[in-house]
């Protein structure tokens, strides 16, 4: 069933415009001018049209934010439409994941959920109209022959021997194609345009092909399926889209988009192209992402190393940070490469304000406080988030046996190492000053296995009364109270900044992109909700893995480190961080 053409809405000011200036871009300028002149009767109707043959990635997030954002800012509508014209590659799993991702990013298509398969009969009827007009014909050339006849950028194509079939013969053959009389690949329906066109896409493009495969929505009702270019423009037309926004790789397709709509004399939206997102240390090609999954390089589409929205959600990226990232990179006409550090900056910026602080030790080294009263436990008051006074404080148990980070101790400290060393005093966060008095080693390996220390009871939660200072503050957990946790430390999946340019991008995969450690964490994290985000003090931001919620284990994924490289990178770019 076709959607009802939307009525002209009342004009309103952009929803972001009062407090937060809306980022300016050339598409917004086009829409503003169209609204000013009354084009499209003052309507703004966009759509997000994914193909349900894979999971959405961060590049799709840019398109989602742009299309839904334009609709929201100009009191318009944005449809969610699945361009489901290839039954061999599409699946309900992908449909469900796409809907989940769009909702998670914060957007709602309300009742405007459409499918190209909703329009299969209308599309077929439009194809028949083109045949009646002498603008389409059934071709018996196979795929290789069509490619050969098409010509090259420097040589015109050749006309198919079946290009000038009579209209009635074409109608009969096309009907028999639909009825399943011919095998796959034996015939196609092509548009009759110009075999000498400088745009190779216009050299009699294929409109329909035979594909005897069951469709995830229409079952076996059809054995011929329309091509994307024929489907997309007509779906836009049927839905009365005003601004059909797509990425630059469809710039050449615009000529065919306009040709089909003009020849059928139907409602004609405007196609506008913008530069797709390209990120360092990342591949966004769906073909390459599928290869990562199918070759077992990652553990699925939602692997936290994947640039998919589901992977980023599992890693702990907040949707607000992704939307902010999309706003920051803007919308341009030319392709560019965005540094992954900007995305991490946006994640870090949001989590710094919203993630509660806790203490965790990823590489535990035992510390025994020799002068601590036996059996005694104290509760230290710790700040939940200094960036959010309303977050309050919590109680953290402190005892005579603790764990600190192994990296916070050096038996022979190098220059400018101010953390714990033999004879040196440091502060324990929210607790006391301690001094290292002895080092216990494994007699077989020589590895440090335990530190013996003393504490100064006069330094609880503050400075020493005698005014002495320390140069380092360490985080810790009480050994008898700490919870065990598995922590997954993620790095870039690829070692190369531009892995997609390698002859074989799989050769640039880093073998150390995932490292798993057995950690000790504050006891208060035992019941942490799957998906909840935390800052491990001095270590970074971490998320309780929602994929392990039913395992009974406490598993954290590292979302992003505390290091901020964007400040340095921003000096070399025009993007403000």
C-alpha positions as CSV (number, residue, x, y, z in Angstrom):
1,X,0.0,0.0,0.0
2,X,1.4,3.4,-1.0
3,X,1.9,6.1,1.7
4,X,-0.5,9.0,1.6
5,X,1.3,12.1,0.3
6,X,2.0,14.3,3.3
7,X,0.1,17.5,3.7
8,X,1.8,20.9,4.0
9,X,2.8,21.3,7.6
10,X,2.8,24.5,9.5
11,X,6.2,26.2,9.3
12,X,8.2,26.4,12.5
13,X,11.6,27.5,13.5
14,X,14.4,24.9,13.6
15,X,14.2,23.0,16.9
16,X,17.9,23.5,17.6
17,X,18.1,27.1,16.6
18,X,17.5,29.0,19.8
19,X,20.1,27.7,22.2
20,X,22.5,25.6,20.1
21,X,23.2,27.1,16.6
22,X,22.4,24.6,13.8
23,X,25.6,23.7,11.9
24,X,25.4,25.3,8.5
25,X,25.9,23.2,5.4
26,X,25.0,23.4,1.7
27,X,22.1,21.0,2.0
28,X,20.5,23.0,4.8
29,X,20.9,26.1,2.7
30,X,19.1,24.4,-0.2
31,X,16.2,23.4,2.1
32,X,16.1,26.8,3.7
33,X,15.8,28.4,0.2
34,X,13.2,25.9,-0.9
35,X,11.1,26.8,2.2
36,X,11.6,30.5,1.6
37,X,10.4,30.3,-2.0
38,X,7.5,27.8,-1.3
39,X,9.0,25.0,-3.4
40,X,7.4,21.7,-2.6
41,X,4.5,23.7,-1.1
42,X,6.7,24.5,1.9
43,X,7.1,20.7,2.8
44,X,10.3,19.0,3.9
45,X,10.1,15.2,3.5
46,X,13.3,13.1,3.7
47,X,13.9,9.4,4.0
48,X,16.6,7.1,5.3
49,X,16.7,4.2,2.8
50,X,19.0,1.3,4.0
51,X,19.3,-1.9,2.1
52,X,18.7,-4.7,4.6
53,X,21.8,-6.7,3.6
54,X,24.0,-5.9,6.6
55,X,24.3,-3.9,9.8
56,X,24.4,-0.1,9.9
57,X,27.8,1.5,10.5
58,X,29.0,5.0,11.6
59,X,28.7,6.2,8.0
60,X,25.0,5.4,8.1
61,X,24.8,7.3,11.4
62,X,25.9,10.5,9.5
63,X,23.1,9.9,7.0
64,X,20.6,9.2,9.7
65,X,21.4,12.3,11.6
66,X,21.3,14.4,8.4
67,X,17.9,13.1,7.1
68,X,16.1,12.9,10.4
69,X,17.7,16.1,11.6
70,X,16.6,18.1,8.5
71,X,13.0,16.8,9.0
72,X,13.0,17.7,12.7
73,X,14.5,21.2,12.2
74,X,12.1,22.1,9.4
75,X,8.9,20.6,10.9
76,X,8.9,17.9,8.2
77,X,8.9,14.1,8.1
78,X,11.5,11.4,7.6
79,X,10.5,8.0,6.4
80,X,12.4,4.8,7.2
81,X,12.3,2.8,3.9
82,X,14.0,-0.5,3.3
83,X,15.2,-0.9,-0.3
84,X,14.7,-4.6,-0.3
85,X,15.1,-5.6,-3.9
86,X,17.7,-8.4,-3.7
87,X,16.3,-11.4,-1.9
88,X,19.6,-13.3,-2.1
89,X,21.3,-10.9,0.3
90,X,18.5,-9.6,2.5
91,X,17.3,-10.9,5.8
92,X,14.8,-10.1,8.6
93,X,17.8,-10.0,11.0
94,X,19.2,-7.0,9.2
95,X,15.8,-5.3,9.2
96,X,15.4,-5.7,12.9
97,X,19.0,-4.5,13.6
98,X,18.5,-1.4,11.5
99,X,15.3,-0.4,13.3
100,X,17.0,-1.0,16.7
101,X,20.0,1.2,15.6
102,X,18.0,4.1,14.4
103,X,15.9,4.1,17.6
104,X,19.0,3.9,19.7
105,X,20.5,6.9,18.0
106,X,17.4,8.8,19.2
107,X,15.2,9.0,16.0
108,X,11.6,7.9,15.4
109,X,10.0,7.4,12.1
110,X,6.6,7.0,13.8
111,X,4.2,5.2,11.4
112,X,6.3,5.9,8.3
113,X,8.0,2.5,7.9
114,X,8.0,1.5,4.3
115,X,9.6,-1.2,2.0
116,X,10.4,-1.1,-1.6
117,X,8.7,-4.5,-1.7
118,X,5.5,-2.6,-0.8
119,X,5.6,-1.1,-4.3
120,X,6.5,-4.2,-6.4
121,X,3.2,-4.1,-8.3
122,X,3.5,-0.4,-8.9
123,X,7.1,-0.7,-10.1
124,X,6.1,-3.5,-12.4
125,X,3.3,-1.3,-13.8
126,X,5.7,1.6,-14.3
127,X,8.1,-0.7,-16.2
128,X,5.2,-1.7,-18.5
129,X,4.5,2.0,-19.1
130,X,8.1,2.4,-20.3
131,X,7.8,-0.5,-22.6
132,X,4.6,1.0,-24.1
133,X,6.5,4.2,-24.7
134,X,9.3,2.4,-26.5
135,X,11.7,3.3,-23.7
136,X,12.4,-0.2,-22.4
137,X,13.0,-3.6,-24.0
138,X,13.7,-7.2,-23.0
139,X,17.3,-8.2,-23.7
140,X,18.6,-11.7,-24.2
141,X,22.2,-10.8,-23.7
142,X,23.7,-12.4,-20.6
143,X,25.6,-10.3,-17.9
144,X,29.0,-10.7,-19.5
145,X,27.7,-9.8,-22.9
146,X,25.9,-6.7,-21.6
147,X,29.2,-5.6,-20.0
148,X,31.1,-6.2,-23.2
149,X,28.5,-4.3,-25.3
150,X,28.5,-1.3,-22.9
151,X,31.8,0.0,-24.1
152,X,34.4,2.0,-22.1
153,X,35.0,5.5,-21.0
154,X,36.7,6.2,-24.3
155,X,34.6,4.0,-26.6
156,X,30.8,4.1,-27.1
157,X,28.8,1.0,-26.5
158,X,27.1,-1.2,-29.1
159,X,23.3,-1.7,-29.3
160,X,22.0,-5.1,-28.3
161,X,20.6,-7.2,-31.2
162,X,17.3,-7.2,-29.3
163,X,17.2,-3.4,-28.7
164,X,14.6,-2.8,-31.3
165,X,12.1,-5.5,-30.5
166,X,8.5,-4.5,-31.2
167,X,6.6,-3.2,-28.2
168,X,4.1,-6.1,-28.2
169,X,6.9,-8.6,-28.2
170,X,8.6,-6.8,-25.2
171,X,5.3,-6.8,-23.3
172,X,4.8,-10.5,-23.9
173,X,8.3,-11.4,-22.9
174,X,8.3,-9.2,-19.8
175,X,5.0,-10.8,-18.8
176,X,6.5,-14.3,-19.3
177,X,9.5,-13.2,-17.2
178,X,7.2,-12.4,-14.4
179,X,5.4,-15.7,-14.8
180,X,8.7,-17.6,-14.3
181,X,8.9,-19.0,-17.7
182,X,12.6,-18.2,-18.2
183,X,15.7,-19.2,-16.1
184,X,17.8,-16.8,-14.0
185,X,20.1,-14.7,-16.1
186,X,18.5,-15.6,-19.5
187,X,16.7,-12.2,-19.9
188,X,16.6,-8.7,-18.4
189,X,14.5,-5.6,-18.9
190,X,16.7,-2.6,-20.0
191,X,15.9,1.0,-20.4
192,X,16.4,2.3,-24.0
193,X,18.5,5.5,-23.5
194,X,21.8,6.1,-25.3
195,X,24.6,3.6,-25.9
196,X,27.0,6.4,-26.6
197,X,26.3,8.4,-23.4
198,X,29.4,9.7,-21.7
199,X,27.8,8.4,-18.5
200,X,28.2,4.6,-18.7
201,X,25.2,4.2,-16.4
202,X,23.0,5.7,-19.0
203,X,24.0,3.1,-21.7
204,X,20.7,1.1,-21.5
205,X,20.8,0.3,-17.8
206,X,19.1,-2.9,-16.5
207,X,15.8,-2.2,-14.8
208,X,14.7,-5.8,-14.0
209,X,16.4,-9.2,-13.7
210,X,15.1,-12.7,-13.2
211,X,15.9,-14.0,-9.7
212,X,14.0,-17.1,-8.6
213,X,14.5,-16.6,-4.9
214,X,12.1,-16.3,-2.0
215,X,11.8,-12.8,-0.6
216,X,11.8,-12.1,3.1
217,X,8.5,-10.2,2.9
218,X,6.8,-11.3,-0.4
219,X,7.8,-14.9,-0.3
220,X,7.5,-16.5,-3.8
221,X,5.1,-14.0,-5.2
222,X,7.7,-12.6,-7.5
223,X,10.6,-14.1,-9.5
224,X,11.7,-10.9,-11.2
225,X,13.0,-8.0,-9.1
226,X,13.7,-4.4,-9.9
227,X,17.2,-2.9,-9.8
228,X,18.1,-0.4,-7.2
229,X,18.3,2.6,-9.5
230,X,14.8,2.0,-10.9
231,X,13.3,1.2,-7.5
232,X,14.8,4.1,-5.5
233,X,13.7,7.0,-7.5
234,X,10.2,5.7,-7.9
235,X,9.9,4.9,-4.2
236,X,10.9,8.5,-3.5
237,X,8.2,9.6,-5.9
238,X,5.5,7.4,-4.4
239,X,6.3,8.6,-0.9
240,X,6.4,12.3,-2.1
241,X,9.9,12.9,-0.8
242,X,11.1,16.4,-1.4
243,X,14.9,16.2,-0.8
244,X,16.4,12.8,-1.7
245,X,19.7,13.0,0.1
246,X,22.4,10.5,-0.7
247,X,26.2,10.1,-0.8
248,X,28.5,11.1,-3.6
249,X,28.9,7.7,-5.1
250,X,25.3,8.2,-6.4
251,X,26.2,11.4,-8.2
252,X,26.3,9.7,-11.6
253,X,23.1,7.9,-10.8
254,X,21.2,11.2,-10.5
255,X,20.9,11.4,-14.4
256,X,19.1,8.0,-14.4
257,X,17.1,9.1,-11.3
258,X,15.8,12.1,-13.2
259,X,15.4,10.2,-16.5
260,X,13.1,7.6,-15.1
261,X,10.9,10.1,-13.2
262,X,10.7,12.5,-16.2
263,X,9.8,9.7,-18.7
264,X,7.0,8.4,-16.5
265,X,5.7,11.9,-15.7
266,X,5.4,11.3,-12.0
267,X,6.1,13.3,-8.9
268,X,9.8,14.3,-9.1
269,X,11.9,14.8,-5.9
270,X,15.3,16.4,-6.0
271,X,18.4,14.3,-5.4
272,X,21.2,15.9,-3.5
273,X,24.6,14.3,-2.9
274,X,27.0,14.8,0.0
275,X,30.4,13.4,0.9
276,X,30.3,10.1,2.7
277,X,32.2,9.6,6.0
278,X,35.7,8.2,5.8
279,X,37.5,7.4,9.0
280,X,41.1,6.6,9.8
281,X,41.9,3.0,10.9
282,X,38.5,1.9,9.7
283,X,36.8,0.3,6.7
284,X,33.2,1.2,6.0
285,X,32.7,-0.8,2.9
286,X,29.9,-3.3,3.5
287,X,31.7,-5.9,1.4
288,X,34.8,-5.5,3.7
289,X,32.8,-5.6,6.9
290,X,31.1,-8.8,5.7
291,X,34.5,-10.3,5.0
292,X,35.6,-9.5,8.6
293,X,32.6,-11.3,10.0
294,X,32.8,-14.3,7.6
295,X,36.5,-14.8,8.0
296,X,36.2,-14.8,11.8
297,X,38.5,-11.7,12.2
298,X,35.8,-10.4,14.5
299,X,33.2,-12.1,16.7
300,X,30.2,-10.8,14.8
301,X,28.6,-7.6,13.5
302,X,28.4,-6.2,17.1
303,X,32.0,-6.9,17.9
304,X,33.2,-3.7,19.7
305,X,36.1,-3.3,17.2
306,X,33.6,-3.0,14.4
307,X,32.5,0.4,13.1
308,X,28.9,-0.8,13.2
309,X,26.4,1.1,15.3
310,X,25.7,-2.2,17.2
311,X,29.4,-2.6,17.8
312,X,29.8,0.9,19.1
313,X,26.8,0.5,21.3
314,X,28.3,-2.7,22.8
315,X,31.6,-0.9,23.3
316,X,29.8,1.8,25.3
317,X,29.7,4.7,22.8
318,X,26.7,6.9,23.9
319,X,24.3,7.9,21.1
320,X,24.6,11.5,22.1
321,X,28.4,11.4,21.4
322,X,27.8,9.8,17.9
323,X,25.2,12.5,17.1
324,X,27.7,15.2,18.3
325,X,30.4,13.7,16.2
326,X,28.1,13.8,13.1
327,X,27.4,17.5,13.8
328,X,31.1,18.3,14.2
329,X,32.2,16.7,11.0
330,X,29.5,18.6,9.1
331,X,28.2,18.0,5.6
332,X,30.4,18.7,2.6
333,X,30.5,18.2,-1.2
334,X,33.9,16.6,-1.3
335,X,35.2,13.4,0.3
336,X,37.6,13.8,3.1
337,X,39.3,11.6,5.8
338,X,38.2,12.2,9.4
339,X,40.6,11.2,12.2
340,X,39.1,8.5,14.5
341,X,40.5,10.6,17.4
342,X,37.7,13.1,16.8
343,X,35.1,10.4,17.4
344,X,36.9,9.3,20.5
345,X,37.0,12.9,21.7
346,X,33.3,13.2,21.4
347,X,32.8,10.0,23.3
348,X,35.2,11.1,26.0
349,X,33.7,14.5,26.2
350,X,30.2,13.1,26.9
351,X,31.4,10.4,29.3
352,X,33.5,12.8,31.3
353,X,30.3,14.6,32.2
354,X,28.0,11.6,32.7
355,X,30.0,8.5,33.6
356,X,30.4,7.8,37.4
357,X,33.9,7.3,38.6
358,X,35.0,4.1,40.2
359,X,38.3,2.3,41.0
360,X,39.5,-0.8,39.3
361,X,42.8,-2.5,39.0
362,X,43.6,-4.2,35.7
363,X,46.9,-5.7,36.6
364,X,46.8,-6.3,40.3
365,X,49.8,-6.2,42.6
366,X,49.2,-7.1,46.2
367,X,50.0,-4.5,48.9
368,X,50.0,-5.5,52.6
369,X,49.9,-2.6,55.1
370,X,51.9,-4.0,58.0
371,X,50.8,-1.4,60.7
372,X,47.1,-1.7,59.8
373,X,45.0,-2.9,62.7
374,X,44.2,-6.6,62.2
375,X,40.6,-7.3,61.0
376,X,39.8,-3.6,60.6
377,X,37.8,-2.2,57.7
378,X,37.1,1.5,57.0
379,X,34.8,3.1,54.5
380,X,36.3,5.9,52.5
381,X,34.1,8.6,50.9
382,X,34.7,8.8,47.2
383,X,33.3,11.4,44.7
384,X,31.1,9.9,42.0
385,X,31.8,12.5,39.4
386,X,33.5,15.8,40.0
387,X,32.0,17.2,36.8
388,X,28.5,16.6,38.2
389,X,28.0,17.8,41.8
390,X,24.5,16.2,41.8
391,X,26.1,12.8,41.4
392,X,27.1,12.7,45.1
393,X,29.5,10.4,46.8
394,X,29.8,6.7,47.7
395,X,31.5,4.6,50.3
396,X,34.5,2.4,49.3
397,X,35.8,-0.2,51.8
398,X,39.5,0.0,52.8
399,X,41.4,-2.7,54.6
400,X,45.0,-3.7,55.3
401,X,45.4,-5.7,52.1
402,X,44.9,-3.9,48.9
403,X,45.6,-4.2,45.1
404,X,47.3,-1.5,43.1
405,X,48.3,-1.4,39.5
406,X,51.5,-3.3,38.9
407,X,52.6,-0.5,36.6
408,X,52.4,1.9,39.6
409,X,55.4,0.4,41.2
410,X,59.1,0.3,40.1
411,X,61.8,-1.3,42.1
412,X,64.3,0.8,40.4
413,X,62.3,3.9,39.3
414,X,63.4,5.8,36.2
415,X,63.7,9.5,36.2
416,X,60.4,11.4,36.5
417,X,58.7,8.2,37.8
418,X,56.8,9.6,40.9
419,X,54.7,6.6,41.8
420,X,55.5,3.9,44.4
421,X,59.1,2.6,44.8
422,X,61.1,1.2,47.8
423,X,61.2,3.9,50.5
424,X,58.9,6.2,48.7
425,X,55.6,7.6,49.9
426,X,52.4,8.1,47.8
427,X,48.8,8.9,48.4
428,X,46.0,6.3,48.0
429,X,43.0,8.0,46.4
430,X,40.4,9.0,49.1
431,X,42.5,7.2,51.8
432,X,46.0,7.5,53.3
433,X,49.6,8.0,52.6
434,X,51.6,4.8,52.4
435,X,55.3,4.1,52.2
436,X,56.9,1.0,50.6
437,X,59.2,-0.8,53.1
438,X,59.8,-4.1,51.5
439,X,59.4,-6.0,48.2
440,X,58.5,-9.7,48.1
441,X,59.5,-11.6,45.0
442,X,58.8,-15.0,43.5
443,X,62.0,-17.0,44.3
444,X,61.8,-18.9,41.0
445,X,61.0,-16.0,38.6
446,X,62.1,-12.9,40.4
447,X,58.8,-11.3,39.7
448,X,57.5,-8.9,42.3
449,X,54.4,-10.6,43.9
450,X,53.8,-8.4,47.0
451,X,54.7,-5.1,48.6
452,X,54.9,-4.4,52.3
453,X,54.0,-0.9,53.3
454,X,53.1,1.3,56.3
455,X,50.4,3.9,56.4
456,X,50.2,7.2,58.2
457,X,46.9,7.3,60.1
458,X,47.1,11.1,60.2
459,X,46.6,11.5,56.4
460,X,43.1,10.0,56.0
461,X,41.5,11.7,53.0
462,X,43.9,14.7,53.0
463,X,47.4,16.0,53.4
464,X,49.9,15.2,56.1
465,X,49.6,17.4,59.2
466,X,53.3,18.2,59.1
467,X,53.0,19.6,55.6
468,X,55.0,16.9,53.7
469,X,53.9,16.4,50.1
470,X,53.7,13.4,47.8
471,X,53.9,13.5,44.0
472,X,51.5,10.7,43.1
473,X,48.0,9.5,43.9
474,X,47.2,5.9,43.1
475,X,43.9,4.1,42.8
476,X,43.3,0.8,44.6
477,X,40.8,-1.7,45.7
478,X,40.5,-3.7,48.9
479,X,41.6,-7.3,48.4
480,X,39.0,-8.8,50.6
481,X,36.1,-6.8,49.2
482,X,37.0,-6.5,45.5
483,X,34.9,-8.2,42.8
484,X,36.5,-10.2,40.0
485,X,35.9,-8.9,36.5
486,X,37.0,-9.7,33.0
487,X,38.1,-6.6,31.2
488,X,38.5,-6.4,27.4
489,X,41.0,-3.9,26.2
490,X,40.3,-2.8,22.6
491,X,42.6,-1.1,20.2
492,X,42.1,-0.1,16.5
493,X,41.3,-3.2,14.5
494,X,43.8,-2.1,11.8
495,X,47.4,-1.1,12.0
496,X,47.2,1.1,8.9
497,X,45.6,4.6,8.9
498,X,43.9,3.8,5.5
499,X,43.4,0.0,5.5
500,X,40.9,0.1,2.7
501,X,43.7,1.2,0.3
502,X,45.8,-1.9,0.9
503,X,45.9,-4.6,-1.8
504,X,44.5,-7.0,0.8
505,X,43.0,-5.0,3.7
506,X,42.9,-8.2,5.9
507,X,46.7,-8.1,6.0
508,X,46.5,-4.8,8.0
509,X,44.5,-6.3,10.8
510,X,46.3,-6.0,14.2
511,X,46.8,-9.2,16.1
512,X,46.7,-7.3,19.4
513,X,43.4,-5.4,18.8
514,X,41.9,-7.2,21.7
515,X,43.6,-8.1,25.0
516,X,41.7,-9.6,27.9
517,X,42.7,-9.2,31.6
518,X,41.5,-10.5,34.9
519,X,40.8,-7.4,37.0
520,X,39.7,-6.4,40.5
521,X,37.0,-3.8,40.8
522,X,35.1,-2.0,43.5
523,X,32.4,-4.2,45.2
524,X,29.7,-1.7,44.2
525,X,30.1,-2.7,40.6
526,X,28.9,-6.3,41.2
527,X,25.3,-5.5,40.2
528,X,26.1,-3.0,37.5
529,X,23.6,-3.0,34.7
530,X,24.6,-4.3,31.3
531,X,25.4,-1.4,29.0
532,X,26.1,1.0,32.0
533,X,29.2,3.2,31.5
534,X,31.9,4.0,34.1
535,X,35.2,5.8,34.3
536,X,37.8,3.6,35.9
537,X,39.9,6.3,37.6
538,X,43.2,6.9,35.8
539,X,42.5,4.1,33.3
540,X,39.7,5.2,30.9
541,X,36.0,4.6,30.3
542,X,34.4,1.2,30.4
543,X,31.0,-0.4,29.7
544,X,29.5,-3.4,31.2
545,X,29.2,-5.7,28.2
546,X,25.6,-6.2,27.3
547,X,26.4,-9.3,25.4
548,X,27.4,-11.2,28.6
549,X,24.4,-10.1,30.7
550,X,23.2,-13.7,31.1
551,X,26.5,-15.4,31.7
552,X,26.7,-14.4,35.4
553,X,30.2,-12.9,34.8
554,X,31.1,-9.3,35.3
555,X,32.6,-8.3,31.9
556,X,33.7,-4.8,30.9
557,X,34.6,-3.5,27.5
558,X,37.0,-0.5,27.3
559,X,35.1,2.2,25.5
560,X,37.9,4.8,25.2
561,X,41.1,5.7,27.1
562,X,41.6,8.9,29.0
563,X,44.3,10.0,26.6
564,X,43.0,12.8,24.3
565,X,45.0,13.1,21.1
566,X,42.4,15.2,19.4
567,X,43.7,18.5,20.9
568,X,47.0,17.9,19.0
569,X,45.3,16.7,15.8
570,X,42.9,19.7,15.8
571,X,45.8,22.1,15.3
572,X,46.4,20.4,11.9
573,X,42.8,20.5,10.7
574,X,40.0,22.9,10.2
575,X,37.6,20.9,12.3
576,X,37.2,22.4,15.7
577,X,37.5,20.0,18.6
